[in-house]
């Protein structure tokens, strides 16, 4: 039951991310925890904490994408308990990003932490960044 319920949630989450790459954050926002310990670390800015900041950050992030779609999800790791779960994935997409007019392909390394709230799975934390291949040690230095 737990795994099946979790798998259904992940499918719904993937559909919501497909909408996100078209610029629509609403389906993803519905799957997110609306509690004050919710957090989001995305490639466009610092970590947002608390539902209000998370919702605003999701809206800003989605506004960076147009005419896009999710093109694939590669599950790297997942672990599920009755009340808490995580999933590590590489999310692939095509979209117009920022001010660019051409459709570009992209990939994000994503860790999502999920928990049960009121009997339903909710995303309580998401971290996404564009690092999907090995990089030199110096890549972490900020000038």
PyMOL commands that place a pseudoatom at each C-alpha (Angstrom):
pseudoatom trace, name=CA, resn=UNK, resi=1, chain=A, elem=C, hetatm=0, pos=[0.000, 0.000, 0.000]
pseudoatom trace, name=CA, resn=UNK, resi=2, chain=A, elem=C, hetatm=0, pos=[2.721, 2.505, 0.966]
pseudoatom trace, name=CA, resn=UNK, resi=3, chain=A, elem=C, hetatm=0, pos=[4.825, 1.871, -2.150]
pseudoatom trace, name=CA, resn=UNK, resi=4, chain=A, elem=C, hetatm=0, pos=[1.793, 1.975, -4.461]
pseudoatom trace, name=CA, resn=UNK, resi=5, chain=A, elem=C, hetatm=0, pos=[0.530, 5.196, -2.849]
pseudoatom trace, name=CA, resn=UNK, resi=6, chain=A, elem=C, hetatm=0, pos=[4.035, 6.673, -3.135]
pseudoatom trace, name=CA, resn=UNK, resi=7, chain=A, elem=C, hetatm=0, pos=[4.355, 5.630, -6.795]
pseudoatom trace, name=CA, resn=UNK, resi=8, chain=A, elem=C, hetatm=0, pos=[1.035, 7.311, -7.594]
pseudoatom trace, name=CA, resn=UNK, resi=9, chain=A, elem=C, hetatm=0, pos=[2.222, 10.491, -5.883]
pseudoatom trace, name=CA, resn=UNK, resi=10, chain=A, elem=C, hetatm=0, pos=[5.497, 10.471, -7.852]
pseudoatom trace, name=CA, resn=UNK, resi=11, chain=A, elem=C, hetatm=0, pos=[3.543, 10.135, -11.116]
pseudoatom trace, name=CA, resn=UNK, resi=12, chain=A, elem=C, hetatm=0, pos=[1.387, 13.105, -10.102]
pseudoatom trace, name=CA, resn=UNK, resi=13, chain=A, elem=C, hetatm=0, pos=[4.531, 15.044, -9.099]
pseudoatom trace, name=CA, resn=UNK, resi=14, chain=A, elem=C, hetatm=0, pos=[6.073, 14.369, -12.519]
pseudoatom trace, name=CA, resn=UNK, resi=15, chain=A, elem=C, hetatm=0, pos=[2.921, 15.636, -14.274]
pseudoatom trace, name=CA, resn=UNK, resi=16, chain=A, elem=C, hetatm=0, pos=[3.064, 18.766, -12.088]
pseudoatom trace, name=CA, resn=UNK, resi=17, chain=A, elem=C, hetatm=0, pos=[6.705, 19.317, -13.082]
pseudoatom trace, name=CA, resn=UNK, resi=18, chain=A, elem=C, hetatm=0, pos=[5.730, 18.976, -16.741]
pseudoatom trace, name=CA, resn=UNK, resi=19, chain=A, elem=C, hetatm=0, pos=[3.330, 21.901, -16.194]
pseudoatom trace, name=CA, resn=UNK, resi=20, chain=A, elem=C, hetatm=0, pos=[6.090, 23.772, -14.325]
pseudoatom trace, name=CA, resn=UNK, resi=21, chain=A, elem=C, hetatm=0, pos=[8.303, 23.681, -17.438]
pseudoatom trace, name=CA, resn=UNK, resi=22, chain=A, elem=C, hetatm=0, pos=[5.423, 25.342, -19.317]
pseudoatom trace, name=CA, resn=UNK, resi=23, chain=A, elem=C, hetatm=0, pos=[5.487, 28.147, -16.735]
pseudoatom trace, name=CA, resn=UNK, resi=24, chain=A, elem=C, hetatm=0, pos=[2.611, 26.903, -14.567]
pseudoatom trace, name=CA, resn=UNK, resi=25, chain=A, elem=C, hetatm=0, pos=[3.557, 26.391, -10.879]
pseudoatom trace, name=CA, resn=UNK, resi=26, chain=A, elem=C, hetatm=0, pos=[0.021, 25.674, -9.629]
pseudoatom trace, name=CA, resn=UNK, resi=27, chain=A, elem=C, hetatm=0, pos=[-0.028, 21.851, -9.903]
pseudoatom trace, name=CA, resn=UNK, resi=28, chain=A, elem=C, hetatm=0, pos=[3.347, 21.636, -8.086]
pseudoatom trace, name=CA, resn=UNK, resi=29, chain=A, elem=C, hetatm=0, pos=[2.184, 24.088, -5.427]
pseudoatom trace, name=CA, resn=UNK, resi=30, chain=A, elem=C, hetatm=0, pos=[-0.805, 21.837, -4.705]
pseudoatom trace, name=CA, resn=UNK, resi=31, chain=A, elem=C, hetatm=0, pos=[1.554, 18.922, -3.967]
pseudoatom trace, name=CA, resn=UNK, resi=32, chain=A, elem=C, hetatm=0, pos=[3.787, 20.936, -1.638]
pseudoatom trace, name=CA, resn=UNK, resi=33, chain=A, elem=C, hetatm=0, pos=[3.450, 21.176, 2.123]
pseudoatom trace, name=CA, resn=UNK, resi=34, chain=A, elem=C, hetatm=0, pos=[1.859, 24.466, 3.143]
pseudoatom trace, name=CA, resn=UNK, resi=35, chain=A, elem=C, hetatm=0, pos=[3.442, 24.325, 6.597]
pseudoatom trace, name=CA, resn=UNK, resi=36, chain=A, elem=C, hetatm=0, pos=[6.093, 26.680, 7.911]
pseudoatom trace, name=CA, resn=UNK, resi=37, chain=A, elem=C, hetatm=0, pos=[8.876, 24.085, 7.857]
pseudoatom trace, name=CA, resn=UNK, resi=38, chain=A, elem=C, hetatm=0, pos=[8.561, 23.599, 4.076]
pseudoatom trace, name=CA, resn=UNK, resi=39, chain=A, elem=C, hetatm=0, pos=[11.706, 24.543, 2.170]
pseudoatom trace, name=CA, resn=UNK, resi=40, chain=A, elem=C, hetatm=0, pos=[12.864, 24.921, -1.414]
pseudoatom trace, name=CA, resn=UNK, resi=41, chain=A, elem=C, hetatm=0, pos=[16.363, 25.300, -2.845]
pseudoatom trace, name=CA, resn=UNK, resi=42, chain=A, elem=C, hetatm=0, pos=[16.205, 25.880, -6.583]
pseudoatom trace, name=CA, resn=UNK, resi=43, chain=A, elem=C, hetatm=0, pos=[18.808, 26.954, -9.164]
pseudoatom trace, name=CA, resn=UNK, resi=44, chain=A, elem=C, hetatm=0, pos=[17.505, 30.536, -9.320]
pseudoatom trace, name=CA, resn=UNK, resi=45, chain=A, elem=C, hetatm=0, pos=[18.151, 31.782, -5.804]
pseudoatom trace, name=CA, resn=UNK, resi=46, chain=A, elem=C, hetatm=0, pos=[18.689, 31.150, -2.116]
pseudoatom trace, name=CA, resn=UNK, resi=47, chain=A, elem=C, hetatm=0, pos=[16.780, 28.651, 0.009]
pseudoatom trace, name=CA, resn=UNK, resi=48, chain=A, elem=C, hetatm=0, pos=[13.168, 29.606, 0.725]
pseudoatom trace, name=CA, resn=UNK, resi=49, chain=A, elem=C, hetatm=0, pos=[11.717, 28.556, 4.075]
pseudoatom trace, name=CA, resn=UNK, resi=50, chain=A, elem=C, hetatm=0, pos=[8.042, 28.599, 5.047]
pseudoatom trace, name=CA, resn=UNK, resi=51, chain=A, elem=C, hetatm=0, pos=[5.072, 28.140, 2.752]
pseudoatom trace, name=CA, resn=UNK, resi=52, chain=A, elem=C, hetatm=0, pos=[4.735, 31.823, 1.813]
pseudoatom trace, name=CA, resn=UNK, resi=53, chain=A, elem=C, hetatm=0, pos=[8.370, 32.087, 0.661]
pseudoatom trace, name=CA, resn=UNK, resi=54, chain=A, elem=C, hetatm=0, pos=[8.245, 28.674, -1.007]
pseudoatom trace, name=CA, resn=UNK, resi=55, chain=A, elem=C, hetatm=0, pos=[5.108, 29.622, -2.989]
pseudoatom trace, name=CA, resn=UNK, resi=56, chain=A, elem=C, hetatm=0, pos=[6.639, 32.944, -4.099]
pseudoatom trace, name=CA, resn=UNK, resi=57, chain=A, elem=C, hetatm=0, pos=[9.884, 31.204, -5.083]
pseudoatom trace, name=CA, resn=UNK, resi=58, chain=A, elem=C, hetatm=0, pos=[7.977, 28.576, -7.098]
pseudoatom trace, name=CA, resn=UNK, resi=59, chain=A, elem=C, hetatm=0, pos=[6.094, 31.301, -8.965]
pseudoatom trace, name=CA, resn=UNK, resi=60, chain=A, elem=C, hetatm=0, pos=[9.322, 33.154, -9.797]
pseudoatom trace, name=CA, resn=UNK, resi=61, chain=A, elem=C, hetatm=0, pos=[11.056, 29.938, -10.860]
pseudoatom trace, name=CA, resn=UNK, resi=62, chain=A, elem=C, hetatm=0, pos=[8.175, 28.841, -13.103]
pseudoatom trace, name=CA, resn=UNK, resi=63, chain=A, elem=C, hetatm=0, pos=[8.174, 32.267, -14.774]
pseudoatom trace, name=CA, resn=UNK, resi=64, chain=A, elem=C, hetatm=0, pos=[11.657, 31.407, -16.111]
pseudoatom trace, name=CA, resn=UNK, resi=65, chain=A, elem=C, hetatm=0, pos=[10.184, 28.625, -18.298]
pseudoatom trace, name=CA, resn=UNK, resi=66, chain=A, elem=C, hetatm=0, pos=[7.922, 28.857, -21.338]
pseudoatom trace, name=CA, resn=UNK, resi=67, chain=A, elem=C, hetatm=0, pos=[6.583, 26.414, -23.908]
pseudoatom trace, name=CA, resn=UNK, resi=68, chain=A, elem=C, hetatm=0, pos=[8.347, 23.518, -22.222]
pseudoatom trace, name=CA, resn=UNK, resi=69, chain=A, elem=C, hetatm=0, pos=[7.861, 19.980, -21.119]
pseudoatom trace, name=CA, resn=UNK, resi=70, chain=A, elem=C, hetatm=0, pos=[9.452, 17.381, -18.907]
pseudoatom trace, name=CA, resn=UNK, resi=71, chain=A, elem=C, hetatm=0, pos=[11.182, 14.893, -21.193]
pseudoatom trace, name=CA, resn=UNK, resi=72, chain=A, elem=C, hetatm=0, pos=[12.268, 12.310, -18.641]
pseudoatom trace, name=CA, resn=UNK, resi=73, chain=A, elem=C, hetatm=0, pos=[12.917, 11.402, -15.044]
pseudoatom trace, name=CA, resn=UNK, resi=74, chain=A, elem=C, hetatm=0, pos=[15.793, 9.148, -14.064]
pseudoatom trace, name=CA, resn=UNK, resi=75, chain=A, elem=C, hetatm=0, pos=[15.363, 7.837, -10.539]
pseudoatom trace, name=CA, resn=UNK, resi=76, chain=A, elem=C, hetatm=0, pos=[18.769, 7.545, -8.876]
pseudoatom trace, name=CA, resn=UNK, resi=77, chain=A, elem=C, hetatm=0, pos=[17.562, 6.560, -5.394]
pseudoatom trace, name=CA, resn=UNK, resi=78, chain=A, elem=C, hetatm=0, pos=[14.345, 6.394, -3.413]
pseudoatom trace, name=CA, resn=UNK, resi=79, chain=A, elem=C, hetatm=0, pos=[13.373, 5.303, 0.066]
pseudoatom trace, name=CA, resn=UNK, resi=80, chain=A, elem=C, hetatm=0, pos=[9.877, 5.099, 1.494]
pseudoatom trace, name=CA, resn=UNK, resi=81, chain=A, elem=C, hetatm=0, pos=[8.599, 4.633, 5.051]
pseudoatom trace, name=CA, resn=UNK, resi=82, chain=A, elem=C, hetatm=0, pos=[4.938, 4.940, 6.073]
pseudoatom trace, name=CA, resn=UNK, resi=83, chain=A, elem=C, hetatm=0, pos=[5.331, 8.667, 6.892]
pseudoatom trace, name=CA, resn=UNK, resi=84, chain=A, elem=C, hetatm=0, pos=[8.545, 9.918, 5.276]
pseudoatom trace, name=CA, resn=UNK, resi=85, chain=A, elem=C, hetatm=0, pos=[10.234, 9.350, 1.923]
pseudoatom trace, name=CA, resn=UNK, resi=86, chain=A, elem=C, hetatm=0, pos=[12.869, 10.753, -0.368]
pseudoatom trace, name=CA, resn=UNK, resi=87, chain=A, elem=C, hetatm=0, pos=[13.565, 10.524, -4.051]
pseudoatom trace, name=CA, resn=UNK, resi=88, chain=A, elem=C, hetatm=0, pos=[16.717, 11.527, -5.918]
pseudoatom trace, name=CA, resn=UNK, resi=89, chain=A, elem=C, hetatm=0, pos=[16.255, 12.055, -9.637]
pseudoatom trace, name=CA, resn=UNK, resi=90, chain=A, elem=C, hetatm=0, pos=[17.687, 13.641, -12.732]
pseudoatom trace, name=CA, resn=UNK, resi=91, chain=A, elem=C, hetatm=0, pos=[14.869, 15.641, -14.326]
pseudoatom trace, name=CA, resn=UNK, resi=92, chain=A, elem=C, hetatm=0, pos=[15.234, 16.366, -18.023]
pseudoatom trace, name=CA, resn=UNK, resi=93, chain=A, elem=C, hetatm=0, pos=[13.276, 19.054, -19.829]
pseudoatom trace, name=CA, resn=UNK, resi=94, chain=A, elem=C, hetatm=0, pos=[12.960, 21.205, -22.952]
pseudoatom trace, name=CA, resn=UNK, resi=95, chain=A, elem=C, hetatm=0, pos=[11.783, 24.807, -22.675]
pseudoatom trace, name=CA, resn=UNK, resi=96, chain=A, elem=C, hetatm=0, pos=[12.376, 28.409, -23.523]
pseudoatom trace, name=CA, resn=UNK, resi=97, chain=A, elem=C, hetatm=0, pos=[14.384, 29.552, -20.502]
pseudoatom trace, name=CA, resn=UNK, resi=98, chain=A, elem=C, hetatm=0, pos=[14.655, 33.164, -19.341]
pseudoatom trace, name=CA, resn=UNK, resi=99, chain=A, elem=C, hetatm=0, pos=[14.901, 35.614, -22.231]
pseudoatom trace, name=CA, resn=UNK, resi=100, chain=A, elem=C, hetatm=0, pos=[16.032, 32.953, -24.743]
pseudoatom trace, name=CA, resn=UNK, resi=101, chain=A, elem=C, hetatm=0, pos=[13.680, 32.445, -27.679]
pseudoatom trace, name=CA, resn=UNK, resi=102, chain=A, elem=C, hetatm=0, pos=[14.988, 29.041, -28.747]
pseudoatom trace, name=CA, resn=UNK, resi=103, chain=A, elem=C, hetatm=0, pos=[13.888, 25.862, -27.019]
pseudoatom trace, name=CA, resn=UNK, resi=104, chain=A, elem=C, hetatm=0, pos=[16.770, 24.483, -24.984]
pseudoatom trace, name=CA, resn=UNK, resi=105, chain=A, elem=C, hetatm=0, pos=[17.297, 21.120, -23.324]
pseudoatom trace, name=CA, resn=UNK, resi=106, chain=A, elem=C, hetatm=0, pos=[18.256, 20.991, -19.678]
pseudoatom trace, name=CA, resn=UNK, resi=107, chain=A, elem=C, hetatm=0, pos=[18.687, 18.657, -16.750]
pseudoatom trace, name=CA, resn=UNK, resi=108, chain=A, elem=C, hetatm=0, pos=[18.418, 19.122, -13.008]
pseudoatom trace, name=CA, resn=UNK, resi=109, chain=A, elem=C, hetatm=0, pos=[19.768, 16.995, -10.165]
pseudoatom trace, name=CA, resn=UNK, resi=110, chain=A, elem=C, hetatm=0, pos=[16.880, 16.907, -7.685]
pseudoatom trace, name=CA, resn=UNK, resi=111, chain=A, elem=C, hetatm=0, pos=[16.346, 15.606, -4.175]
pseudoatom trace, name=CA, resn=UNK, resi=112, chain=A, elem=C, hetatm=0, pos=[12.768, 15.708, -2.904]
pseudoatom trace, name=CA, resn=UNK, resi=113, chain=A, elem=C, hetatm=0, pos=[11.791, 14.890, 0.672]
pseudoatom trace, name=CA, resn=UNK, resi=114, chain=A, elem=C, hetatm=0, pos=[8.175, 13.900, 1.149]
pseudoatom trace, name=CA, resn=UNK, resi=115, chain=A, elem=C, hetatm=0, pos=[6.032, 13.294, 4.196]
pseudoatom trace, name=CA, resn=UNK, resi=116, chain=A, elem=C, hetatm=0, pos=[2.466, 12.354, 4.934]
pseudoatom trace, name=CA, resn=UNK, resi=117, chain=A, elem=C, hetatm=0, pos=[0.217, 15.214, 5.951]
pseudoatom trace, name=CA, resn=UNK, resi=118, chain=A, elem=C, hetatm=0, pos=[-3.440, 14.457, 6.567]
pseudoatom trace, name=CA, resn=UNK, resi=119, chain=A, elem=C, hetatm=0, pos=[-3.053, 11.033, 4.953]
pseudoatom trace, name=CA, resn=UNK, resi=120, chain=A, elem=C, hetatm=0, pos=[-1.544, 12.360, 1.708]
pseudoatom trace, name=CA, resn=UNK, resi=121, chain=A, elem=C, hetatm=0, pos=[2.044, 12.695, 0.515]
pseudoatom trace, name=CA, resn=UNK, resi=122, chain=A, elem=C, hetatm=0, pos=[3.371, 16.262, 0.330]
pseudoatom trace, name=CA, resn=UNK, resi=123, chain=A, elem=C, hetatm=0, pos=[6.748, 17.641, -0.745]
pseudoatom trace, name=CA, resn=UNK, resi=124, chain=A, elem=C, hetatm=0, pos=[8.344, 19.185, 2.335]
pseudoatom trace, name=CA, resn=UNK, resi=125, chain=A, elem=C, hetatm=0, pos=[11.735, 19.975, 0.765]
pseudoatom trace, name=CA, resn=UNK, resi=126, chain=A, elem=C, hetatm=0, pos=[13.100, 20.124, -2.768]
pseudoatom trace, name=CA, resn=UNK, resi=127, chain=A, elem=C, hetatm=0, pos=[16.642, 20.854, -3.828]
pseudoatom trace, name=CA, resn=UNK, resi=128, chain=A, elem=C, hetatm=0, pos=[17.356, 21.232, -7.547]
pseudoatom trace, name=CA, resn=UNK, resi=129, chain=A, elem=C, hetatm=0, pos=[20.546, 22.261, -9.295]
pseudoatom trace, name=CA, resn=UNK, resi=130, chain=A, elem=C, hetatm=0, pos=[22.039, 21.830, -12.766]
pseudoatom trace, name=CA, resn=UNK, resi=131, chain=A, elem=C, hetatm=0, pos=[24.972, 19.637, -11.675]
pseudoatom trace, name=CA, resn=UNK, resi=132, chain=A, elem=C, hetatm=0, pos=[24.489, 16.319, -13.459]
pseudoatom trace, name=CA, resn=UNK, resi=133, chain=A, elem=C, hetatm=0, pos=[28.105, 15.480, -14.362]
pseudoatom trace, name=CA, resn=UNK, resi=134, chain=A, elem=C, hetatm=0, pos=[31.442, 15.458, -12.564]
pseudoatom trace, name=CA, resn=UNK, resi=135, chain=A, elem=C, hetatm=0, pos=[33.085, 18.874, -12.158]
pseudoatom trace, name=CA, resn=UNK, resi=136, chain=A, elem=C, hetatm=0, pos=[36.540, 19.991, -11.066]
pseudoatom trace, name=CA, resn=UNK, resi=137, chain=A, elem=C, hetatm=0, pos=[37.059, 20.848, -7.395]
pseudoatom trace, name=CA, resn=UNK, resi=138, chain=A, elem=C, hetatm=0, pos=[37.571, 24.515, -8.303]
pseudoatom trace, name=CA, resn=UNK, resi=139, chain=A, elem=C, hetatm=0, pos=[33.990, 24.732, -9.580]
pseudoatom trace, name=CA, resn=UNK, resi=140, chain=A, elem=C, hetatm=0, pos=[32.801, 25.409, -6.017]
pseudoatom trace, name=CA, resn=UNK, resi=141, chain=A, elem=C, hetatm=0, pos=[34.914, 28.569, -5.702]
pseudoatom trace, name=CA, resn=UNK, resi=142, chain=A, elem=C, hetatm=0, pos=[32.955, 31.810, -6.001]
pseudoatom trace, name=CA, resn=UNK, resi=143, chain=A, elem=C, hetatm=0, pos=[34.807, 34.806, -7.428]
for i in range(1, 143): cmd.bond("trace and resi %d" % i, "trace and resi %d" % (i + 1))
show_as sticks, trace
zoom trace
